[in-house]
Amino acid sequence: MSSLPPSETPRPFDAIMLSVGDEHWIYVEEVGTRGGVPALFLHGGPGSGSQHSHRLLFEPDRFHAVLFDQRGAGRSHPYLATHANTTQNLVADIERVREHMGFDKMLIVGGSWGSTLALAYAVTHPERVLGLVLRAVFLGSDAEVDWAFRRAPMELRPDLYDGFVAPLPEEERADPLKAYVRRLTSPDPALRDPAARHWFQFERALSELTPSTQILPAAFLTAGRVPPTPIIEAHYIANSFFLKPNELLDGASRLGSIPGVIVQGRYDLLCPPRAAFELAKRWPGSRLEVIPSAGHAMSESGVFDAMKRAIDKFAGK
């Protein structure tokens, strides 16, 4: 995945809890070198939080990279909070981070939901964007969600899909997305938590071209860690990601000549290539790189390396 072994994953040289208002505090860390190329990484989900492996994208001697956990995610507080947690709030948080760091412009890197948020920021503040490196473009539409969690697995991973709907009562299986979102947005942990465990396994299997898990349990798991991503994700799905129809594509003209690379797995079921192709058509400064034998995850063969090459070019490497 990287030339750096895991034991040499760059460590932050600073980390803070930054107040962004609405009683939210976000965890922000800095890696690399002060004075290096300013860069910001946006994690996916929504709700997954930034990971140590994300630091490996940035050469420590060339970049001043900032990673942060979005509202309700990772080490940010309050954990799993959905109040004042919208796309617009997160765009404002990015700008708050930029101002705090004193960056004039910055390279923005994000995949999946991170690409959505990167685009939302870039069309709002194009003058603050040095460039974009996006993976697995997601435009935040209801149709994309329906494809990812219902139509695609029903047609292409039917065994996995059967396991997804199996724990639901018979009368709810015709619209499993509605049923799951209702559970995942419930304040009752007894209803929410088992659904979160099942959703997490389902989404993880869909993110890989050759997943280790092909079949899900026939019933909800009632014990074990509760994964946070499905809970925040369901909040955003229930609100159409707080975006107007075609908002990001319509706003892509504002990107103009901002340079960028879109890295897209050919067989990505969660974020299929159509969105990346449509974005590339409307963004003159972009270059689309399709990875032939890859699915959704950054760990898929060739995906990390393509992202790293694109990022390195912004440092003149």
Buried (B, 14 or more C-beta within 10 A) or exposed (E): BBEEEEEEBBEBEEBBEBEBEEEBBBBBBBBBBEEBBBBBBBBBBBBBBBBEBBBBBBBBEBBBBBBBBBBBBBBBBEEBBBEBBBBEBBBBBBBBBBEEBEBEBBBBBBBBBBBBBBBBBBBBBBEBBBBBBBBBBBBBBEEBBEBBBBEBBBEEBEEBBBBBBBBBEEEBBEBBBEBBBBBBBBEEEEBBBBBBBBBBBBBBBBBBBEBEEEEBEEEBBEEEEBBBBBBBBBBBBBBBBBBEEEBBBEBBEBBEEBBBBBBBBBBBBBBBBEBBBBBBEBBEEBEBBBBEEBBBBBEBBBBBBBBBBBBBEBBEE
